[in-house]
């Protein structure tokens, strides 16, 4: 319990700073957690921190499913849905190919590319939960969360300027932002900085990307079970319970069995669970180890981000949505 309470306290502090100083809550929780790394050493908080970083994380990812529904999917049209699905798959494949240039393994490539392609820090934590673990797993997760959060913040500032320079109307600008910015909070910030229509559109598109989290993590789990050899570690177990929970919540919401008020409660609870989990991950990881990832890792995650942006931009013109 002491470790859980410490993680929750850090999450509360991060949320306070985010609300009062316009800083990304995930980034604040991560940095505060890193500053409290000594709490993960043997003592009264170590077990609770580990529990929060693992179990509370899975609970938070499962509850994300309550935000997803079939109606949400269909509201955008099949052309745009196809672009989002293709963009997700292509970004992950690009990451796997590009990682070889910098001598990075497939686990690191899938982790960073999945975070970029789907929903930033939340996707990184979900993917990390099903990848085989080694002594670099927590370091790589921390780097990925830090990287996608910083890149999301930069995109939140630059992408509205880019869409204006390209002459996009509010709807197209919202689609581009929702399809390219990594974290939900930064999508909302960037979209509503343009207009209310752009904000609502970007949020809707982003939720479609979030809905791809379940299928992608299932495929990653199955792929590693079938190909776990060499440096890939042992195969993970069958489809984990938190993914089943994600799909169950999504199914219930699609069937209209989750009232709006309950959906809002679950979404809020999911956000707090993930915030506490990333604080715990920060506390478990030594920053000196994160800095050891090197410039190649930075180039990889930046390259994946630019690839996704270019692909979506081209897709919008091909589909006739832009231009």
LUMMARDO-10107 format. One record per residue (C-alpha): x, y, z; residue number from 1. Coordinates in Angstrom, 2 decimals, always signed. Example, Ala and Ser with C-alpha at 12.3 -4.5 7.8 and 13.67 -1.06 7.14 Angstrom:
# residues 2
> +12.30;-4.50;+7.80;1
> +13.67;-1.06;+7.14;2
***
This chain:
# residues 323
> +0.00;+0.00;+0.00;1
> +2.76;+2.60;+0.71;2
> +4.13;+2.21;-2.82;3
> +0.68;+2.51;-4.39;4
> -0.06;+5.64;-2.35;5
> +3.26;+7.20;-3.37;6
> +2.46;+6.52;-7.04;7
> -1.00;+8.07;-6.66;8
> +0.49;+11.10;-4.91;9
> +2.94;+11.63;-7.76;10
> +0.05;+11.32;-10.24;11
> -1.91;+13.96;-8.32;12
> +1.08;+16.30;-8.32;13
> +1.58;+15.77;-12.06;14
> -2.08;+16.47;-12.78;15
> -1.96;+19.64;-10.66;16
> +1.03;+20.95;-12.62;17
> -0.62;+19.98;-15.91;18
> -3.83;+21.84;-15.10;19
> -2.19;+24.98;-13.74;20
> +0.89;+25.31;-15.95;21
> -0.24;+23.68;-19.23;22
> +2.40;+20.93;-19.00;23
> +1.75;+17.36;-20.27;24
> +0.56;+15.30;-17.30;25
> +2.28;+12.12;-18.50;26
> +5.59;+13.93;-18.86;27
> +5.27;+15.48;-15.40;28
> +4.44;+12.12;-13.81;29
> +7.43;+10.57;-15.55;30
> +9.85;+13.29;-14.46;31
> +8.55;+13.34;-10.88;32
> +8.88;+9.56;-10.78;33
> +12.46;+9.69;-12.02;34
> +13.30;+12.20;-9.28;35
> +11.98;+9.70;-6.71;36
> +13.92;+6.74;-8.09;37
> +15.40;+6.01;-4.66;38
> +11.93;+4.86;-3.47;39
> +12.22;+1.74;-5.64;40
> +15.19;+0.52;-3.61;41
> +14.48;-2.19;-0.98;42
> +12.08;-0.71;+1.55;43
> +8.39;-0.23;+2.38;44
> +7.43;+1.23;-1.04;45
> +9.15;-1.13;-3.47;46
> +6.36;-3.76;-3.71;47
> +3.62;-1.17;-4.20;48
> +5.58;+0.64;-6.89;49
> +6.06;-2.64;-8.76;50
> +2.35;-3.45;-8.37;51
> +1.35;-0.04;-9.75;52
> +3.78;-0.25;-12.68;53
> +2.41;-3.64;-13.70;54
> -1.09;-4.41;-12.42;55
> -2.54;-0.90;-12.22;56
> -1.16;-0.29;-15.71;57
> -3.07;-3.28;-17.08;58
> -6.28;-2.16;-15.39;59
> -5.92;+1.29;-16.95;60
> -5.40;-0.12;-20.44;61
> -8.42;-2.42;-20.06;62
> -10.68;+0.49;-19.13;63
> -9.61;+2.37;-22.26;64
> -11.95;+0.04;-24.16;65
> -14.97;+1.82;-22.67;66
> -14.23;+4.78;-24.97;67
> -14.44;+2.69;-28.15;68
> -17.50;+1.65;-30.16;69
> -18.43;+0.45;-33.64;70
> -20.48;+3.63;-34.21;71
> -17.35;+5.69;-33.53;72
> -15.57;+3.76;-36.25;73
> -18.30;+4.11;-38.86;74
> -18.82;+7.83;-38.31;75
> -15.60;+8.69;-40.17;76
> -16.17;+6.77;-43.39;77
> -14.32;+3.78;-44.75;78
> -11.72;+5.75;-46.69;79
> -10.40;+7.56;-43.65;80
> -10.60;+4.41;-41.51;81
> -8.52;+2.57;-44.12;82
> -5.95;+5.38;-44.03;83
> -5.68;+5.15;-40.23;84
> -5.33;+1.36;-40.28;85
> -2.79;+1.48;-43.10;86
> -0.87;+4.27;-41.36;87
> -0.63;+2.23;-38.17;88
> +0.60;-0.91;-39.94;89
> +2.99;+0.97;-42.21;90
> +4.54;+2.92;-39.33;91
> +5.22;-0.27;-37.37;92
> +6.74;-1.95;-40.43;93
> +8.79;+1.18;-41.12;94
> +10.06;+1.11;-37.53;95
> +11.09;-2.54;-37.84;96
> +13.00;-1.83;-41.06;97
> +14.49;+1.49;-39.97;98
> +15.64;+0.06;-36.61;99
> +18.15;-2.17;-38.39;100
> +20.00;+0.90;-39.65;101
> +20.81;+1.80;-36.05;102
> +21.36;-1.74;-34.84;103
> +18.16;-1.84;-32.76;104
> +16.26;-5.05;-32.14;105
> +12.65;-5.77;-33.11;106
> +11.32;-5.31;-29.57;107
> +12.55;-1.73;-29.37;108
> +11.28;-1.01;-32.89;109
> +7.80;-2.36;-32.17;110
> +7.64;-0.48;-28.88;111
> +8.53;+2.92;-30.34;112
> +6.65;+2.51;-33.62;113
> +3.51;+1.23;-31.87;114
> +3.58;+4.20;-29.50;115
> +3.95;+6.61;-32.43;116
> +1.31;+4.91;-34.57;117
> -1.45;+4.42;-31.98;118
> -1.71;+6.54;-28.85;119
> +1.63;+7.50;-27.42;120
> +2.43;+6.67;-23.82;121
> -0.68;+4.50;-23.31;122
> +0.23;+2.32;-26.30;123
> +3.86;+2.11;-25.19;124
> +2.82;+0.78;-21.79;125
> +0.35;-1.71;-23.27;126
> +2.86;-3.02;-25.81;127
> +5.62;-3.25;-23.21;128
> +3.30;-5.35;-21.06;129
> +3.20;-8.15;-23.66;130
> +6.74;-8.03;-25.01;131
> +9.32;-10.46;-23.57;132
> +11.19;-8.78;-20.72;133
> +14.92;-8.34;-20.23;134
> +17.19;-6.01;-18.28;135
> +16.58;-3.21;-20.81;136
> +12.77;-3.39;-20.88;137
> +12.05;-0.67;-18.33;138
> +14.75;+1.59;-19.75;139
> +13.29;+1.26;-23.24;140
> +9.75;+1.88;-22.00;141
> +10.80;+4.99;-20.11;142
> +12.68;+6.33;-23.14;143
> +9.68;+5.68;-25.39;144
> +7.21;+7.38;-23.07;145
> +9.53;+10.35;-22.69;146
> +10.16;+10.51;-26.43;147
> +6.57;+10.33;-27.63;148
> +5.44;+12.81;-24.97;149
> +8.05;+15.37;-25.97;150
> +7.35;+14.85;-29.68;151
> +3.61;+15.18;-29.04;152
> +4.18;+18.47;-27.27;153
> +6.28;+19.78;-30.17;154
> +3.63;+18.61;-32.65;155
> +0.90;+20.31;-30.60;156
> +2.66;+23.60;-31.30;157
> +3.88;+23.05;-34.86;158
> +1.06;+21.09;-36.53;159
> -1.61;+23.81;-36.25;160
> +0.88;+26.19;-37.91;161
> +1.54;+23.59;-40.62;162
> -2.15;+22.98;-41.35;163
> -2.72;+26.72;-41.63;164
> +0.21;+27.08;-44.02;165
> -1.20;+24.25;-46.16;166
> -4.57;+26.01;-46.31;167
> -6.54;+23.22;-44.62;168
> -10.02;+24.02;-43.37;169
> -10.92;+23.23;-39.76;170
> -12.20;+19.71;-40.48;171
> -9.15;+18.63;-42.50;172
> -6.81;+20.20;-39.96;173
> -8.57;+18.23;-37.22;174
> -8.24;+14.99;-39.19;175
> -4.51;+15.53;-39.76;176
> -3.85;+16.35;-36.10;177
> -5.91;+13.41;-34.83;178
> -4.17;+11.03;-37.22;179
> -0.60;+12.11;-36.44;180
> -0.15;+13.51;-32.91;181
> +0.75;+10.73;-30.45;182
> -0.94;+11.48;-27.12;183
> -4.64;+12.22;-26.63;184
> -4.08;+15.29;-24.44;185
> -1.88;+16.95;-27.06;186
> -4.36;+16.07;-29.79;187
> -7.08;+17.87;-27.84;188
> -4.79;+20.83;-27.18;189
> -3.72;+21.18;-30.81;190
> -7.21;+20.67;-32.25;191
> -9.04;+23.11;-30.01;192
> -6.29;+25.69;-30.48;193
> -7.56;+25.95;-34.08;194
> -11.32;+25.85;-33.50;195
> -14.05;+23.87;-31.81;196
> -14.77;+21.92;-35.01;197
> -11.10;+21.03;-35.44;198
> -10.90;+19.98;-31.79;199
> -13.93;+17.70;-31.98;200
> -12.76;+16.18;-35.27;201
> -9.21;+15.58;-34.04;202
> -10.48;+13.93;-30.86;203
> -12.78;+11.61;-32.82;204
> -10.00;+10.59;-35.22;205
> -7.64;+10.03;-32.30;206
> -10.13;+7.71;-30.59;207
> -10.25;+5.62;-33.75;208
> -6.48;+5.22;-33.46;209
> -6.87;+4.28;-29.79;210
> -9.34;+1.57;-30.82;211
> -6.57;-0.08;-32.84;212
> -4.60;-0.69;-29.66;213
> -6.37;-3.96;-28.83;214
> -5.95;-5.65;-32.22;215
> -2.34;-4.49;-32.58;216
> -1.31;-5.76;-29.13;217
> -3.05;-9.08;-29.81;218
> -1.09;-9.43;-33.06;219
> +2.18;-8.52;-31.31;220
> +1.49;-11.12;-28.62;221
> +0.77;-13.83;-31.17;222
> +3.77;-12.87;-33.31;223
> +6.17;-13.19;-30.40;224
> +4.69;-16.50;-29.34;225
> +5.36;-17.86;-32.80;226
> +8.80;-16.33;-33.37;227
> +10.37;-16.03;-29.90;228
> +13.98;-17.01;-30.51;229
> +17.42;-15.59;-29.86;230
> +17.45;-12.01;-28.59;231
> +13.64;-11.86;-28.57;232
> +13.45;-13.71;-25.28;233
> +10.83;-16.19;-24.18;234
> +7.42;-16.14;-25.75;235
> +4.82;-14.27;-23.71;236
> +1.76;-16.08;-22.47;237
> -1.51;-16.29;-24.38;238
> -3.56;-13.14;-24.90;239
> -3.34;-11.35;-21.53;240
> -6.34;-10.61;-19.38;241
> -6.11;-6.85;-19.68;242
> -6.56;-7.10;-23.47;243
> -9.59;-9.31;-22.98;244
> -10.90;-6.60;-20.65;245
> -10.22;-3.92;-23.28;246
> -12.17;-5.87;-25.91;247
> -15.02;-6.66;-23.50;248
> -15.41;-2.99;-22.57;249
> -15.33;-2.02;-26.26;250
> -17.97;-4.66;-27.05;251
> -20.23;-3.51;-24.22;252
> -19.91;+0.10;-25.31;253
> -20.67;-0.83;-28.93;254
> -23.83;-2.61;-27.74;255
> -24.90;+0.48;-25.81;256
> -24.65;-1.29;-22.46;257
> -22.32;+1.29;-20.91;258
> -24.22;+4.48;-19.99;259
> -22.59;+7.80;-20.82;260
> -21.96;+8.61;-17.17;261
> -20.28;+5.25;-16.56;262
> -18.21;+5.61;-19.71;263
> -17.00;+8.99;-18.48;264
> -16.13;+7.51;-15.07;265
> -14.21;+4.63;-16.67;266
> -12.33;+6.98;-19.00;267
> -11.35;+9.17;-16.08;268
> -10.34;+6.17;-13.97;269
> -8.27;+4.84;-16.86;270
> -6.45;+8.15;-17.16;271
> -5.58;+8.18;-13.46;272
> -4.47;+4.54;-13.51;273
> -2.13;+5.16;-16.44;274
> -0.80;+8.34;-14.84;275
> +0.00;+6.52;-11.58;276
> +1.53;+3.63;-13.55;277
> +3.89;+5.84;-15.52;278
> +4.92;+7.56;-12.27;279
> +5.75;+4.12;-10.88;280
> +7.69;+3.20;-14.02;281
> +9.68;+6.41;-13.58;282
> +10.47;+5.51;-9.98;283
> +11.67;+2.05;-11.04;284
> +14.08;+3.32;-13.69;285
> +17.49;+4.92;-13.34;286
> +17.77;+7.96;-15.64;287
> +21.43;+7.14;-16.30;288
> +20.33;+3.92;-17.98;289
> +17.77;+5.77;-20.14;290
> +20.50;+8.06;-21.45;291
> +22.41;+4.99;-22.62;292
> +19.96;+4.37;-25.47;293
> +22.02;+6.70;-27.67;294
> +21.36;+8.93;-30.65;295
> +20.18;+6.06;-32.83;296
> +17.14;+5.52;-30.65;297
> +16.29;+9.21;-30.84;298
> +16.67;+9.21;-34.62;299
> +14.43;+6.14;-34.82;300
> +11.50;+7.60;-32.92;301
> +11.80;+10.96;-34.71;302
> +11.94;+9.14;-38.05;303
> +8.81;+7.15;-37.22;304
> +7.01;+10.36;-36.29;305
> +7.95;+12.10;-39.54;306
> +7.04;+9.00;-41.56;307
> +3.53;+8.89;-40.06;308
> +2.99;+12.60;-40.68;309
> +4.13;+12.34;-44.31;310
> +2.05;+9.23;-44.94;311
> -1.14;+10.77;-43.52;312
> -0.57;+14.01;-45.39;313
> -0.18;+12.13;-48.67;314
> -3.20;+9.97;-47.90;315
> -5.42;+13.00;-47.32;316
> -4.56;+14.29;-50.79;317
> -5.00;+10.88;-52.43;318
> -8.44;+10.46;-50.84;319
> -9.44;+13.96;-51.90;320
> -10.00;+15.04;-48.30;321
> -7.34;+17.74;-48.60;322
> -6.63;+19.94;-51.55;323
***
